[in-house]
Amino acid sequence: MRIFRPARLSSVVAAASLVLLAACGPSVPSSIKIGVAQPLSGPSAARGQDLLNGVKMAADELNASGFKVAGKVVKIEVVAVDDKADKETAKKVAQELVDQKVTAVIGHLSSDISEVTIPIYKAANIPQLYTSSAVDLAKQGDGNTFRLVANDGLQAKAIGGYIAESLNATNVAIIFEDTAFGRPMSKDVSEALGKLKKKVTMNESVSNKTTDFAAFVAKVKATPPDVLVAVLRDNQLLPLFEQMKAAGLSGVPVLSTNSSKTEKLAKAPNDITTLYVTSSALEPREFAAGTAFLKKFQTVFKSDPVWGAHYAYDAMYVIADAMRRADSVDSVKLREKLHTIDPVSPVTSSMRFTADGEQAYGAITVYRRRDGQWEPLMRSDRW
């Protein structure tokens, strides 16, 4: 049976319906899931757990504050997965997070691992916030990835600039891991040094599992460089330094990259007399709010952060702020908002993403190992 209403009554009903719909606002669930994909076992486990701890602390604070989206309290559930720093495992756990319908993902740590997971999150329209630094990742992400730190393009310039201006070196040797991180980094460093009229005497790749550096050390001994740039992780640098010391090369200054800036390396035997690292992940104490963050972290976890917990902590707040401003937990709307706002970032205080997802406020600090600690020497966002 068809029912006819007077035109005026229909208009009143329609208007009332619009008012009701507006009052209800967008559909917002009572809880959401945020994926954290990091290496929680193996050589990089300390860094992975550090990042997870940062996310957990921020989520707990937001939940305790009664975090709301569109006026509705929303509980944040952290779903952590272990990518084991392995490509196949990473692809598997990335798909698991997609299947669990997470709103966003904070991960992964290593560039070669992020490289294989970016297409999975992108296909599912799930924003990915990561600390990986290889330049090409942003291009691959095509607007769906958001880098929390400076990329390796800036880090390579920092390495070249510091070697040329502060160390006043002329001849430079490079050794790098043959990965999505090491290959472009060695290329960019070599180009940066070339522009500064410095000579790269050797530029050699090794597997990221290599621990026997006898052949490389023999070449260094035959033609000692003014500086050795080592794009390797701490589990490879330690045997390399031991073998360099045995060959009488302890006096060769070494400059490494952010992947090796660990407490383990800082406190290792001084097989190399002078060791520098550049890092896109700055120390918490380099930020005005860093001291307060460190106190809270120590209270919660009974230990100090080991690497980038403050970036992961800020990442959780960034996601929350974007959802709040979007009045939605929809992943697509979240991604759109991340591209347009200066979000809340309690520790770093300045986190903005460019159109392609690069970190607009990234900077690089040069550190020197001294008395078992990493002493900051200089920082710049320009180099």
Secondary structure, DSSP 8 states (H G I E B T S, - for coil): ------HHHHHHHHHHHHHHHHHH-S---SEEEEEEEE--SSTTHHHHHHHHHHHHHHHHHHHHTT-EETTEE-EEEEEEEE-TT-HHHHHHHHHHHHHTT-SEEE--SSHHHHHHHHHHHHHTT--EEE----THHHHHHTTSEEESS--HHHHHHHHHHHHHHTS--SEEEEEEESSTTHHHHHHHHHHHHHHTT-EEEEEEEE-TT----HHHHHHHHHS--SEEEEE--HHHHHHHHHHHHHTT-TTS-EEE-GGG--HHHHTS--SSS-EEEEESS--GGGSTTHHHHHHHHHHHHSS---SSHHHHHHHHHHHHHHHHHHT---HHHHHHHHTT-----TTT----B-TTS-BTT--EEEEEEETTEEEEEEEES--
